[in-house]
Amino acid sequence: MNSIGSIRELEKATDIESPLHAMDGRVKLVSLIFIIVYAVFSTQILVMVILEIYLILLMYLSNISFKTALTRVLLLLPFGGFIILFQPFIHPGNVIWSGAFGIQVTDAGLLWGALLMSRLIVALTSIVLLSSISPMQEVVQSFRKLGMPREFALIFSLMIRFLFMFFDELNRIMHAQKSRCFDAFNKKISYKWRMKQLGYTVAMMFLSSYERGETIYMSMASRGYSDQSNLYHDRKRKFGTNEYVFIFTTLLLVVCIQISAMFIFSQLGIIGDYIIK
């Protein structure tokens, strides 16, 4: 139920009126991917801090709830953060702590782990920002306009539509179970029986989604859909002032950060390239 609510809220966030929401999807997509790529190749934590502040400022200008954005970042953080936790123990360097069974923590490992974590936070914040200011279908159209092959764009578009249908089916089945007083976390019921019922639920969910998908496909085919069908595009629009200001600001920020990283940050003792060596 929480996943279903998160998807609904994610789509609602894209309906907010703000300068960033009104921009062309290609500008938002390319700019945020550019920030992610630059963050991945950067080797200084202070660079990540400045990029994160810039992304938070964009969230403020987009009228996005900071609490909601933080929750989404924290939900995604364990997927990459789990690997980062091991870096202080496996990265070579000066030992600053020793424990039982030969476990050691190095200074370079801590610094490298902090750099990886800052990169991950910047990347996740960019993804959350993009998903909050661009509807999923707009992201697909932006990829298509940027040259994504027609087949991939069409599959991506259908996947997004079927994703919501899949969760609708799950929501319906869970409501039916709840109306019959079924609780998968009730410890008073046999664990084996609960797992069996959950297996039935998963099977019913996929069967119901498959039947719904067949119905949708027949409806599409009756309207002329085939493997040669093209993805619908909105009418061509020219870039306005907001788009040019956003592109210029992002590029100028990255250039200034890179110049500072080369000539200023290293003199202040900020973490630099030596971590990778």
SEFIVEX-159062 format. One record per residue: x, y, z of N, C-alpha, C in turn. Coordinates in steps of 0.2 Angstrom, whole numbers, plus 5000, padded with zeros to 4 digits. Layout:
NODE  n.X  n.Y  n.Z ca.X ca.Y ca.Z  c.X  c.Y  c.Z
NODE    X    Y    Z    X    Y    Z    X    Y    Z
...
***
This chain:
NODE  n.X  n.Y  n.Z ca.X ca.Y ca.Z  c.X  c.Y  c.Z
NODE 5004 4994 5000 5000 5000 5000 5004 5006 5000
NODE 5010 5006 5004 5014 5012 5004 5017 5013 4997
NODE 5019 5008 4993 5022 5009 4987 5017 5012 4982
NODE 5010 5009 4982 5005 5012 4978 5004 5019 4979
NODE 5004 5021 4986 5003 5028 4988 5009 5033 4985
NODE 5015 5030 4985 5021 5033 4983 5021 5035 4976
NODE 5018 5030 4972 5018 5031 4965 5013 5037 4963
NODE 5007 5036 4967 5002 5041 4966 5004 5048 4968
NODE 5008 5049 4973 5010 5055 4975 5016 5058 4970
NODE 5020 5053 4968 5025 5055 4963 5022 5058 4957
NODE 5016 5056 4954 5013 5059 4949 5010 5065 4950
NODE 5007 5066 4956 5004 5072 4959 5009 5078 4959
NODE 5015 5076 4961 5020 5081 4962 5022 5085 4955
NODE 5021 5081 4950 5022 5084 4943 5017 5089 4941
NODE 5012 5089 4944 5006 5094 4942 5007 5101 4945
NODE 5012 5102 4950 5013 5108 4953 5015 5113 4947
NODE 5013 5119 4948 5015 5125 4944 5021 5128 4946
NODE 5026 5128 4942 5033 5131 4944 5037 5132 4937
NODE 5042 5137 4937 5046 5138 4931 5049 5131 4929
NODE 5051 5127 4933 5055 5121 4931 5050 5116 4928
NODE 5044 5116 4931 5039 5111 4929 5037 5113 4921
NODE 5037 5119 4920 5035 5122 4913 5040 5121 4908
NODE 5046 5120 4910 5051 5119 4905 5051 5113 4900
NODE 5054 5114 4895 5055 5108 4890 5058 5102 4894
NODE 5055 5096 4893 5058 5090 4896 5065 5088 4894
NODE 5067 5090 4888 5074 5089 4886 5079 5093 4890
NODE 5077 5099 4891 5082 5103 4895 5083 5100 4902
NODE 5077 5098 4905 5078 5096 4912 5081 5089 4912
NODE 5080 5085 4907 5083 5078 4907 5091 5079 4906
NODE 5093 5083 4901 5100 5083 4899 5104 5087 4905
NODE 5101 5092 4908 5104 5096 4913 5105 5091 4919
NODE 5100 5088 4921 5101 5084 4928 5106 5078 4926
NODE 5105 5075 4920 5110 5069 4919 5117 5072 4919
NODE 5118 5078 4916 5125 5081 4916 5127 5082 4923
NODE 5123 5084 4928 5125 5085 4935 5127 5078 4937
NODE 5124 5073 4936 5125 5066 4939 5132 5064 4936
NODE 5133 5065 4929 5139 5063 4926 5145 5067 4929
NODE 5144 5073 4930 5150 5077 4933 5151 5075 4940
NODE 5146 5074 4944 5147 5072 4951 5151 5065 4951
NODE 5149 5060 4947 5153 5054 4947 5160 5054 4945
NODE 5162 5059 4941 5169 5060 4939 5173 5065 4944
NODE 5169 5068 4948 5173 5073 4952 5176 5069 4958
NODE 5181 5071 4961 5184 5068 4967 5185 5072 4973
NODE 5181 5077 4973 5181 5082 4979 5174 5082 4982
NODE 5174 5081 4989 5168 5081 4992 5165 5088 4992
NODE 5169 5093 4993 5166 5100 4993 5162 5101 4986
NODE 5164 5098 4981 5160 5099 4974 5153 5096 4975
NODE 5153 5090 4979 5146 5087 4980 5142 5091 4984
NODE 5145 5095 4989 5141 5099 4993 5138 5105 4990
NODE 5142 5108 4985 5139 5113 4981 5134 5111 4976
NODE 5135 5105 4973 5130 5103 4969 5123 5101 4972
NODE 5124 5098 4978 5118 5097 4982 5114 5103 4984
NODE 5118 5108 4986 5115 5114 4988 5111 5117 4982
NODE 5114 5117 4976 5111 5119 4970 5104 5115 4968
NODE 5105 5108 4969 5099 5104 4968 5093 5106 4973
NODE 5095 5107 4979 5090 5109 4985 5087 5116 4983
NODE 5091 5120 4980 5088 5127 4978 5083 5126 4972
NODE 5085 5121 4968 5080 5120 4962 5073 5117 4965
NODE 5074 5113 4970 5068 5110 4973 5064 5115 4976
NODE 5067 5120 4979 5064 5126 4982 5060 5130 4977
NODE 5063 5131 4971 5060 5135 4966 5055 5131 4963
NODE 5055 5124 4963 5050 5120 4960 5044 5119 4965
NODE 5044 5122 4971 5039 5121 4976 5038 5113 4978
NODE 5043 5110 4978 5043 5103 4980 5044 5102 4987
NODE 5040 5098 4991 5041 5097 4998 5048 5094 4999
NODE 5051 5097 5004 5058 5094 5006 5057 5088 5010
NODE 5052 5087 5014 5051 5081 5018 5050 5075 5013
NODE 5046 5076 5008 5044 5071 5003 5050 5069 4999
NODE 5054 5074 4997 5060 5073 4993 5065 5069 4997
NODE 5066 5071 5004 5071 5068 5008 5069 5060 5009
NODE 5062 5059 5010 5060 5052 5011 5062 5048 5005
NODE 5061 5051 4999 5062 5047 4993 5069 5045 4993
NODE 5074 5050 4994 5081 5049 4994 5083 5044 4999
NODE 5080 5044 5005 5082 5039 5010 5080 5032 5008
NODE 5074 5032 5005 5072 5025 5003 5076 5022 4998
NODE 5079 5026 4993 5084 5024 4988 5091 5023 4990
NODE 5093 5026 4996 5099 5026 4998 5102 5019 5000
NODE 5098 5015 5003 5101 5008 5005 5104 5004 4999
NODE 5101 5005 4993 5103 5001 4987 5110 5002 4985
NODE 5113 5008 4986 5120 5009 4985 5124 5010 4991
NODE 5121 5012 4997 5124 5014 5003 5127 5007 5006
NODE 5124 5002 5005 5126 4995 5008 5133 4994 5006
NODE 5135 4995 5000 5141 4994 4997 5146 4999 5000
NODE 5144 5005 5001 5149 5010 5004 5151 5008 5011
NODE 5147 5005 5015 5148 5004 5022 5155 4999 5022
NODE 5156 4995 5017 5162 4991 5018 5169 4995 5016
NODE 5168 5001 5013 5174 5004 5010 5179 5005 5016
NODE 5177 5008 5022 5183 5009 5027 5186 5003 5029
NODE 5184 4997 5028 5187 4991 5030 5191 4988 5025
NODE 5190 4989 5018 5193 4986 5013 5198 4990 5009
NODE 5198 4997 5010 5202 5001 5006 5209 5002 5010
NODE 5214 5001 5006 5221 5002 5009 5222 5009 5011
NODE 5226 5010 5017 5228 5016 5019 5231 5016 5026
NODE 5231 5021 5030 5234 5021 5037 5228 5019 5041
NODE 5230 5014 5045 5225 5011 5050 5224 5016 5056
NODE 5218 5017 5057 5216 5022 5062 5212 5018 5068
NODE 5210 5012 5066 5206 5008 5071 5207 5001 5070
NODE 5208 4997 5075 5209 4989 5074 5204 4986 5079
NODE 5201 4981 5076 5196 4977 5080 5197 4970 5080
NODE 5193 4966 5082 5194 4959 5083 5193 4956 5076
NODE 5196 4949 5075 5196 4946 5069 5200 4949 5063
NODE 5205 4954 5065 5208 4957 5060 5205 4963 5056
NODE 5199 4965 5059 5195 4971 5056 5199 4977 5057
NODE 5200 4981 5052 5204 4987 5052 5200 4993 5048
NODE 5200 4999 5051 5198 5005 5047 5203 5009 5045
NODE 5204 5011 5039 5209 5016 5037 5206 5023 5035
NODE 5211 5027 5036 5209 5034 5034 5207 5035 5027
NODE 5210 5032 5022 5209 5033 5015 5202 5029 5014
NODE 5201 5024 5018 5194 5021 5017 5188 5025 5019
NODE 5189 5028 5024 5184 5033 5027 5183 5039 5022
NODE 5188 5041 5019 5188 5047 5015 5184 5045 5008
NODE 5186 5039 5006 5184 5036 5000 5176 5034 5001
NODE 5174 5032 5006 5167 5030 5008 5163 5037 5008
NODE 5166 5042 5011 5162 5048 5011 5161 5051 5004
NODE 5166 5050 5000 5166 5053 4993 5160 5049 4989
NODE 5161 5043 4990 5155 5038 4987 5148 5040 4989
NODE 5148 5041 4996 5141 5043 4998 5139 5049 4996
NODE 5143 5054 4995 5141 5061 4993 5139 5061 4986
NODE 5143 5057 4982 5141 5056 4975 5134 5052 4974
NODE 5133 5047 4978 5126 5044 4978 5121 5049 4980
NODE 5122 5053 4985 5116 5057 4987 5115 5062 4982
NODE 5120 5065 4978 5119 5070 4973 5115 5066 4967
NODE 5117 5060 4965 5114 5057 4960 5106 5055 4962
NODE 5105 5053 4968 5098 5052 4970 5094 5058 4970
NODE 5097 5063 4973 5093 5070 4973 5091 5072 4966
NODE 5096 5071 4961 5094 5073 4954 5089 5069 4951
NODE 5089 5062 4953 5084 5058 4950 5077 5060 4953
NODE 5077 5061 4960 5071 5063 4963 5068 5069 4961
NODE 5073 5074 4960 5070 5081 4957 5067 5080 4950
NODE 5071 5076 4946 5068 5075 4939 5061 5071 4939
NODE 5060 5066 4943 5054 5063 4944 5048 5067 4947
NODE 5050 5073 4950 5046 5077 4953 5043 5083 4949
NODE 5048 5084 4944 5046 5090 4940 5044 5088 4933
NODE 5045 5081 4931 5043 5079 4924 5039 5073 4925
NODE 5033 5072 4922 5029 5066 4922 5033 5061 4918
NODE 5031 5055 4920 5035 5049 4917 5034 5049 4909
NODE 5028 5051 4907 5027 5051 4900 5032 5056 4896
NODE 5032 5062 4900 5036 5067 4897 5044 5065 4897
NODE 5046 5061 4902 5053 5059 4901 5054 5054 4895
NODE 5049 5050 4894 5049 5045 4888 5050 5050 4882
NODE 5045 5055 4881 5045 5059 4875 5052 5063 4874
NODE 5055 5065 4880 5061 5068 4880 5067 5064 4877
NODE 5067 5058 4879 5072 5053 4877 5071 5052 4869
NODE 5064 5051 4867 5063 5050 4860 5065 5056 4856
NODE 5064 5062 4858 5066 5068 4855 5074 5069 4854
NODE 5077 5066 4859 5084 5066 4859 5088 5060 4855
NODE 5084 5056 4852 5086 5051 4848 5086 5044 4850
NODE 5082 5043 4855 5081 5036 4857 5078 5032 4852
NODE 5080 5026 4850 5076 5022 4845 5069 5021 4846
NODE 5065 5021 4841 5058 5021 4842 5055 5015 4846
NODE 5058 5009 4845 5056 5003 4848 5057 5003 4856
NODE 5063 5006 4858 5065 5007 4865 5060 5012 4868
NODE 5059 5017 4865 5054 5022 4867 5047 5020 4868
NODE 5045 5016 4863 5038 5013 4864 5038 5008 4869
NODE 5043 5004 4870 5043 4999 4876 5043 5002 4882
NODE 5047 5008 4883 5047 5011 4889 5041 5015 4891
NODE 5037 5017 4886 5031 5020 4887 5025 5015 4889
NODE 5025 5010 4886 5020 5004 4888 5022 5002 4895
NODE 5029 5001 4896 5030 4999 4903 5028 5003 4908
NODE 5028 5010 4907 5026 5015 4912 5018 5014 4913
NODE 5015 5013 4908 5007 5013 4908 5005 5006 4912
NODE 5009 5001 4910 5008 4994 4913 5010 4994 4921
NODE 5015 4998 4922 5017 4998 4929 5011 5001 4934
NODE 5008 5006 4932 5002 5008 4936 4996 5003 4936
NODE 4995 5000 4930 4990 4995 4930 4992 4989 4935
NODE 4998 4987 4935 5000 4982 4940 4999 4984 4947
NODE 5000 4990 4949 4999 4992 4956 4992 4993 4957
NODE 4988 4994 4952 4980 4995 4953 4978 4988 4955
NODE 4980 4983 4951 4978 4976 4952 4980 4974 4959
NODE 4986 4975 4961 4989 4974 4968 4984 4977 4973
NODE 4982 4983 4972 4978 4987 4977 4971 4984 4978
NODE 4969 4982 4972 4962 4978 4972 4962 4972 4976
NODE 4967 4968 4975 4968 4961 4978 4969 4962 4986
NODE 4973 4967 4988 4975 4968 4995 4968 4971 4998
NODE 4964 4975 4995 4958 4977 4998 4953 4971 4999
NODE 4953 4966 4994 4949 4960 4995 4951 4956 5000
NODE 4958 4955 5001 4960 4951 5007 4959 4955 5014
NODE 4959 4961 5014 4958 4965 5020 4951 4964 5022
NODE 4946 4965 5017 4939 4964 5019 4937 4957 5021
NODE 4942 4952 5020 4941 4945 5023 4945 4944 5029
NODE 4948 4949 5032 4952 4949 5038 4958 4945 5037
NODE 4961 4945 5031 4968 4942 5031 4973 4947 5032
NODE 4978 4945 5036 4984 4949 5038 4990 4945 5038
NODE 4994 4946 5033 5000 4942 5032 5005 4943 5037
NODE 5005 4948 5042 5009 4948 5047 5007 4946 5054
NODE 5001 4943 5054 4998 4940 5060 5002 4934 5062
NODE 5005 4934 5068 5009 4929 5070 5005 4923 5073
NODE 4999 4924 5074 4995 4919 5077 4993 4914 5072
NODE 4994 4916 5065 4992 4911 5060 4998 4908 5058
NODE 4998 4901 5056 5003 4897 5053 5007 4901 5048
NODE 5014 4901 5049 5018 4905 5044 5018 4901 5037
NODE 5018 4895 5037 5017 4891 5031 5011 4893 5027
NODE 5005 4893 5031 4999 4895 5028 4999 4902 5025
NODE 5002 4907 5029 5002 4914 5026 5007 4914 5020
NODE 5012 4911 5020 5016 4911 5014 5013 4908 5008
NODE 5009 4903 5009 5005 4900 5004 5000 4904 5001
NODE 4996 4908 5005 4991 4913 5003 4995 4919 4999
NODE 5001 4921 5002 5004 4926 4998 5006 4924 4991
NODE 5008 4917 4991 5010 4914 4984 5004 4915 4979
NODE 4998 4913 4982 4992 4913 4978 4990 4921 4976
NODE 4992 4925 4981 4991 4932 4979 4995 4935 4973
NODE 5002 4933 4974 5006 4935 4968 5004 4932 4962
NODE 5002 4925 4962 5000 4922 4956 4993 4925 4953
NODE 4989 4927 4957 4982 4930 4955 4984 4937 4952
NODE 4989 4941 4955 4991 4947 4953 4993 4947 4946
NODE 4998 4943 4945 5001 4942 4938 4996 4940 4933
NODE 4991 4935 4935 4986 4933 4930 4981 4938 4928
NODE 4979 4942 4933 4975 4947 4932 4978 4953 4928
NODE 4984 4954 4929 4988 4959 4925 4989 4957 4918
NODE 4990 4951 4917 4991 4948 4911 4984 4948 4907
NODE 4979 4947 4910 4972 4947 4907 4971 4954 4905
NODE 4972 4959 4909 4971 4966 4908 4975 4968 4902
NODE 4981 4966 4902 4986 4968 4897 4984 4965 4890
NODE 4981 4959 4890 4978 4956 4883 4972 4961 4881
NODE 4968 4963 4886 4962 4967 4884 4965 4974 4881
NODE 4970 4977 4884 4972 4983 4882 4976 4982 4875
NODE 4979 4977 4874 4982 4976 4868 4977 4975 4862
NODE 4972 4971 4863 4967 4970 4858 4963 4977 4857
NODE 4963 4981 4862 4960 4988 4861 4965 4992 4856
NODE 4971 4991 4858 4976 4995 4854 4976 4993 4846
NODE 4976 4986 4846 4976 4983 4839 4970 4985 4835
NODE 4964 4985 4838 4958 4987 4835 4958 4995 4832
NODE 4963 4998 4835 4964 5006 4833 4970 5007 4829
NODE 4973 5001 4826 4978 5002 4821 4985 5001 4824
NODE 4986 4999 4830 4992 4998 4833 4996 4992 4829
NODE 5002 4993 4828 5007 4988 4825 5014 4989 4828
NODE 5018 4985 4826 5025 4986 4827 5029 4991 4824
NODE 5025 4994 4819 5028 5000 4815 5025 5007 4818
NODE 5021 5006 4823 5018 5012 4826 5023 5017 4829
NODE 5022 5023 4829 5027 5028 4832 5024 5031 4838
NODE 5028 5033 4843 5026 5036 4849 5024 5043 4847
NODE 5018 5045 4851 5015 5052 4850 5020 5057 4853
NODE 5021 5062 4849 5025 5068 4851 5020 5074 4852
NODE 5022 5078 4857 5019 5085 4857 5021 5089 4852
NODE 5017 5094 4850 5020 5099 4845 5026 5102 4847
NODE 5030 5103 4842 5037 5106 4843 5036 5113 4846
NODE 5040 5114 4851 5040 5120 4855 5047 5123 4855
NODE 5047 5130 4855 5054 5133 4855 5056 5134 4862
NODE 5063 5134 4863 5065 5135 4870 5064 5143 4872
NODE 5061 5144 4878 5060 5150 4880 5066 5153 4885
NODE 5064 5159 4888 5069 5162 4892 5071 5157 4898
NODE 5066 5154 4901 5067 5149 4907 5072 5144 4905
NODE 5071 5141 4899 5076 5135 4897 5083 5138 4896
NODE 5084 5144 4893 5091 5146 4892 5094 5148 4898
NODE 5090 5151 4903 5093 5153 4909 5095 5147 4913
NODE 5091 5142 4913 5092 5136 4917 5099 5132 4914
NODE 5099 5132 4908 5105 5129 4905 5111 5133 4906
NODE 5111 5140 4905 5117 5144 4906 5119 5144 4914
NODE 5114 5144 4918 5116 5143 4925 5119 5137 4927
NODE 5117 5131 4925 5119 5125 4926 5127 5124 4924
NODE 5128 5126 4917 5134 5126 4914 5139 5131 4918
NODE 5137 5137 4920 5141 5142 4923 5143 5139 4930
NODE 5138 5136 4933 5140 5133 4940 5145 5128 4940
NODE 5144 5123 4935 5149 5118 4934 5156 5120 4932
NODE 5156 5125 4928 5163 5128 4926 5166 5131 4932
NODE 5162 5135 4936 5165 5139 4942 5167 5133 4947
NODE 5163 5128 4948 5165 5123 4953 5172 5120 4950
NODE 5172 5118 4944 5178 5115 4942 5185 5119 4942
NODE 5184 5125 4941 5190 5130 4941 5192 5130 4949
NODE 5187 5131 4953 5188 5131 4960 5191 5125 4963
NODE 5189 5119 4960 5192 5113 4962 5199 5112 4960
NODE 5201 5115 4955 5208 5115 4952 5213 5119 4955
NODE 5210 5125 4958 5215 5130 4960 5214 5132 4967
NODE 5208 5131 4970 5206 5134 4977 5205 5128 4982
NODE 5201 5123 4980 5199 5118 4985 5205 5114 4988
NODE 5209 5113 4983 5215 5108 4985 5220 5112 4990
NODE 5220 5119 4990 5224 5123 4994 5221 5123 5001
NODE 5214 5122 5001 5211 5123 5008 5211 5116 5011
NODE 5214 5111 5008 5214 5105 5012 5208 5100 5010
NODE 5204 5102 5005 5198 5098 5004 5201 5092 5000
NODE 5197 5086 5001 5198 5080 4999 5199 5080 4991
NODE 5205 5077 4988 5206 5078 4981 5207 5071 4978
NODE 5211 5072 4973 5213 5066 4968 5217 5060 4972
NODE 5220 5062 4977 5224 5057 4980 5221 5051 4983
NODE 5214 5052 4984 5210 5046 4986 5210 5040 4981
NODE 5210 5042 4975 5210 5037 4970 5216 5034 4968
NODE 5222 5037 4970 5228 5035 4968 5230 5029 4973
***
